[in-house]
Amino acid sequence: MTLKDTCPIELKDSAHLVRLLHVLVAEESKATEQYDQVIEAIDDRFALVAEKLKEIRNDELNHIGILTNQISQLDPEEARAMLEGADEGK
């Protein structure tokens, strides 16, 4: 699902909002991957550009954190599952 598929957005309930937030997380993740690809392709001649792109990529990662936090607040069961997964990954 993409947001284009859901426009105009008619919010039904909190579960629907959580699904939409997941779409946004996926889009932010895709953006970070694209920034990483460009950063990796840049050589030393364009180091300043690479640094700016890294800042933008980090902003995208920050957005993922914000969105994930919102999902956790809206869906406590999903928050518990994410915490369990984080513990298993240690």
Sine and cosine of phi, psi and omega as CSV:
sin_phi,cos_phi,sin_psi,cos_psi,sin_omega,cos_omega
0.00,0.00,0.67,-0.75,0.15,-0.99
-0.86,-0.52,0.25,-0.97,0.01,-1.00
-0.91,0.42,-0.49,0.87,0.06,-1.00
-0.86,0.50,-0.58,0.81,0.00,-1.00
-0.94,0.35,-0.33,0.94,-0.10,-0.99
-0.94,-0.33,-0.02,1.00,-0.04,-1.00
-0.99,0.14,0.63,-0.78,-0.12,0.99
-0.94,0.33,0.58,-0.81,-0.06,-1.00
-0.98,0.18,0.83,-0.56,0.11,-0.99
-0.90,-0.44,0.99,-0.15,-0.08,-1.00
-0.92,0.39,0.84,-0.55,-0.06,-1.00
-1.00,-0.05,-0.71,0.71,-0.05,-1.00
-0.24,-0.97,-0.05,-1.00,-0.05,-1.00
-0.92,0.39,-0.53,0.85,0.03,-1.00
-0.90,0.43,-0.62,0.78,0.05,-1.00
-0.91,0.42,-0.67,0.75,0.03,-1.00
-0.88,0.48,-0.66,0.75,0.03,-1.00
-0.87,0.49,-0.69,0.73,0.03,-1.00
-0.88,0.47,-0.66,0.75,0.03,-1.00
-0.90,0.43,-0.63,0.77,0.04,-1.00
-0.90,0.44,-0.59,0.81,0.07,-1.00
-0.89,0.46,-0.61,0.79,0.06,-1.00
-0.88,0.47,-0.68,0.73,0.02,-1.00
-0.90,0.43,-0.64,0.77,0.06,-1.00
-0.87,0.50,-0.70,0.72,-0.01,-1.00
-0.89,0.46,-0.65,0.76,0.01,-1.00
-0.91,0.41,-0.65,0.76,0.03,-1.00
-0.90,0.43,-0.65,0.76,0.02,-1.00
-0.89,0.45,-0.68,0.73,0.05,-1.00
-0.87,0.49,-0.66,0.75,0.01,-1.00
-0.89,0.46,-0.66,0.75,0.00,-1.00
-0.90,0.44,-0.63,0.78,0.03,-1.00
-0.90,0.45,-0.65,0.76,0.01,-1.00
-0.92,0.40,-0.67,0.74,0.06,-1.00
-0.87,0.49,-0.68,0.73,0.01,-1.00
-0.87,0.50,-0.66,0.76,0.01,-1.00
-0.88,0.47,-0.69,0.73,0.00,-1.00
-0.93,0.37,-0.68,0.73,0.01,-1.00
-0.85,0.53,-0.70,0.71,-0.01,-1.00
-0.90,0.43,-0.47,0.88,-0.03,-1.00
-0.99,0.13,-0.25,0.97,-0.07,-1.00
-0.99,0.15,0.73,-0.68,0.05,-1.00
-1.00,-0.10,-0.04,-1.00,-0.11,-0.99
-0.87,0.49,-0.41,0.91,0.00,-1.00
-0.88,0.47,-0.45,0.90,-0.07,-1.00
-0.87,-0.49,0.61,0.79,-0.06,-1.00
-0.86,0.50,-0.60,0.80,0.00,-1.00
-0.91,0.41,-0.62,0.78,0.05,-1.00
-0.90,0.43,-0.68,0.73,0.02,-1.00
-0.86,0.51,-0.66,0.75,0.01,-1.00
-0.89,0.45,-0.66,0.75,0.03,-1.00
-0.91,0.41,-0.65,0.76,0.04,-1.00
-0.91,0.42,-0.57,0.82,0.07,-1.00
-0.90,0.44,-0.63,0.77,0.04,-1.00
-0.89,0.46,-0.69,0.72,0.00,-1.00
-0.90,0.43,-0.69,0.72,0.03,-1.00
-0.85,0.52,-0.68,0.74,0.01,-1.00
-0.90,0.44,-0.56,0.83,0.09,-1.00
-0.88,0.47,-0.65,0.76,0.03,-1.00
-0.88,0.47,-0.67,0.74,0.05,-1.00
-0.88,0.47,-0.62,0.78,0.07,-1.00
-0.88,0.47,-0.66,0.75,0.03,-1.00
-0.88,0.47,-0.63,0.78,0.04,-1.00
-0.87,0.50,-0.68,0.73,0.04,-1.00
-0.88,0.47,-0.68,0.73,0.01,-1.00
-0.89,0.45,-0.73,0.68,-0.01,-1.00
-0.90,0.44,-0.67,0.74,0.02,-1.00
-0.89,0.46,-0.63,0.78,0.06,-1.00
-0.88,0.47,-0.67,0.74,0.02,-1.00
-0.90,0.43,-0.65,0.76,0.05,-1.00
-0.87,0.50,-0.70,0.72,0.00,-1.00
-0.88,0.48,-0.62,0.78,0.01,-1.00
-0.94,0.34,-0.56,0.83,-0.02,-1.00
-0.98,0.17,-0.46,0.89,-0.08,-1.00
-0.71,-0.70,1.00,0.05,-0.04,-1.00
-0.85,0.53,-0.55,0.84,0.02,-1.00
-0.91,0.42,-0.67,0.75,0.05,-1.00
-0.91,0.41,-0.60,0.80,0.04,-1.00
-0.87,0.49,-0.69,0.73,0.03,-1.00
-0.88,0.47,-0.67,0.74,0.00,-1.00
-0.90,0.44,-0.63,0.78,0.02,-1.00
-0.92,0.40,-0.64,0.76,0.04,-1.00
-0.90,0.43,-0.65,0.76,0.05,-1.00
-0.88,0.47,-0.67,0.74,0.02,-1.00
-0.90,0.44,-0.64,0.77,0.03,-1.00
-0.90,0.44,-0.65,0.76,0.02,-1.00
-0.91,0.41,-0.63,0.78,0.01,-1.00
-0.92,0.40,-0.46,0.89,-0.04,-1.00
-0.99,0.16,-0.05,1.00,-0.02,-1.00
-0.97,0.23,0.00,0.00,0.00,0.00
